[in-house]
């Protein structure tokens, strides 16, 4: 089982959330918040998240809060387990520019909260559902939530994803 620790960033300006479009293997694309895999060389989750946000968007986050929620997804048939922590940027510097060294992020946009659901519609449920709930309810780190997903199947377009009960943290 391959395991990844991923972190996501909620970056907002004037009621708009920063979303990035990711180009996936096989040509599929989806929208998510900026973030990515935390590398073994990262000093901490927040150090890795800060690096990922800067690589993908050009923004340098100088203050964080959270995590606001955590997601676990297990895809036994595909041989992977993902754990993601999602934080909110409290302060940042710079202008948005896409220059992802991994070539996955191909676009970035400030999206008004009501329009986020439409952009997220084609993405993975373990990305879309927690983010959509947070946008609707706006809880803080003191009300941290957990989400768990069981992913079955071997083809992206035919996956069966079931949300399983997770304790609120």
C-alpha positions in Angstrom: 0.0 0.0 0.0 1.5 3.4 -1.0 0.7 6.1 1.5 0.7 9.8 1.1 0.4 12.7 3.4 -1.1 15.7 1.6 -2.0 19.2 2.7 -4.4 21.6 1.2 -4.7 25.4 1.5 -7.8 27.5 1.8 -6.7 30.9 0.5 -9.4 33.7 0.3 -9.6 37.3 -0.9 -12.8 39.4 -0.9 -15.1 36.4 -0.6 -13.3 34.4 -3.4 -11.4 31.1 -2.8 -8.3 30.3 -4.8 -8.8 27.1 -6.8 -6.3 25.4 -9.1 -7.0 23.2 -12.1 -5.0 20.0 -12.1 -4.1 18.1 -15.2 -4.2 14.3 -14.4 -2.8 11.3 -16.2 -4.9 10.4 -19.2 -5.8 14.0 -19.8 -8.6 14.4 -17.2 -8.6 17.6 -15.2 -10.2 18.7 -12.0 -10.2 21.7 -9.6 -9.0 21.8 -6.0 -7.4 24.1 -3.5 -3.7 24.5 -3.9 -1.5 22.0 -2.0 0.1 18.7 -2.5 2.2 15.9 -1.1 4.3 16.6 1.9 7.8 15.4 1.2 10.1 13.6 3.7 12.4 16.6 3.5 9.8 19.1 4.6 10.4 20.3 8.2 6.6 20.1 9.0 3.3 19.8 7.3 3.0 23.6 7.2 6.4 24.0 5.8 5.5 21.5 3.0 2.2 23.2 2.4 3.8 26.6 2.2 6.3 25.2 -0.3 3.5 23.6 -2.4 1.3 26.8 -2.4 4.3 28.9 -3.6 5.3 26.4 -6.3 1.7 26.1 -7.6 0.5 29.7 -7.3 3.4 32.0 -6.6 1.8 33.1 -3.2 3.9 32.9 0.0 1.7 32.2 3.0 3.0 33.8 6.1 0.4 32.7 8.6 -1.8 29.6 8.9 -4.7 28.4 11.1 -5.8 24.8 11.4 -6.0 22.2 10.4 -9.7 22.8 9.8 -10.4 19.3 8.6 -8.7 16.0 7.8 -9.5 13.6 5.1 -8.6 9.9 4.8 -9.2 7.9 1.6 -8.3 4.3 1.2 -8.2 2.7 -2.3 -7.5 -0.9 -1.7 -7.9 -2.0 -5.3 -5.5 0.8 -6.5 -3.1 0.1 -3.6 -3.0 3.5 -2.0 -4.0 5.4 1.2 -4.2 9.1 1.4 -4.3 11.4 4.5 -4.9 15.1 3.9 -4.8 18.0 6.3 -6.5 21.3 5.2 -5.4 24.6 6.6 -6.6 28.2 6.1 -4.2 30.9 5.1 -4.5 34.0 7.3 -1.9 36.1 5.6 0.1 35.8 2.3 2.2 37.9 -0.1 2.6 37.9 -3.9 0.5 37.7 -7.0 -1.0 34.5 -8.5 1.1 33.0 -11.2 1.1 29.3 -12.2 4.5 27.8 -12.4 4.1 24.2 -11.0 7.4 22.4 -11.4 5.4 19.1 -11.4 3.3 20.3 -14.4 0.1 19.2 -12.7 -1.4 22.7 -11.9 -2.2 24.4 -15.2 -4.5 27.2 -14.1 -5.5 29.2 -11.0 -8.5 31.3 -10.4 -10.2 33.3 -7.6 -13.7 31.8 -7.5 -16.6 33.3 -5.6 -17.8 30.9 -2.9 -21.2 30.2 -4.6 -19.5 29.2 -7.8 -16.9 26.8 -6.1 -19.3 23.9 -6.1 -19.6 24.0 -9.9 -15.8 24.0 -10.4 -15.4 21.2 -7.9 -18.2 19.0 -9.4 -15.9 16.8 -11.5 -13.4 16.3 -8.7 -13.0 13.5 -6.3 -15.6 13.3 -3.6 -12.9 13.3 -0.9 -11.9 16.8 -2.1 -15.4 18.2 -3.1 -17.5 17.1 -0.1 -15.4 18.4 2.8 -14.6 21.7 1.0 -18.2 22.3 0.1 -19.3 21.7 3.7 -16.6 24.1 4.9 -17.7 26.8 2.5 -21.3 26.4 3.7 -20.5 26.4 7.4 -17.1 28.1 7.9 -16.0 26.3 11.1 -12.6 27.1 12.7 -9.8 24.9 14.0 -11.6 24.5 17.3 -14.3 22.5 15.5 -12.0 20.4 13.4 -13.7 17.7 11.4 -12.6 14.3 10.0 -13.8 12.7 6.8 -13.1 9.1 5.7 -13.7 7.5 2.3 -13.6 3.9 1.0 -12.6 3.9 -2.7 -13.2 0.8 -4.8 -12.3 0.0 -8.4 -9.3 0.3 -10.7 -10.4 2.9 -13.3 -10.8 6.6 -12.5 -14.0 6.9 -14.5 -15.6 3.8 -12.7 -14.6 4.3 -9.1 -17.1 3.6 -6.4 -16.5 6.0 -3.5 -18.3 5.6 -0.2 -18.1 8.1 2.7 -17.7 6.2 5.9 -18.4 7.4 9.4 -15.5 9.5 10.9 -15.4 11.0 14.3 -15.3 14.8 14.5 -11.9 15.7 16.0 
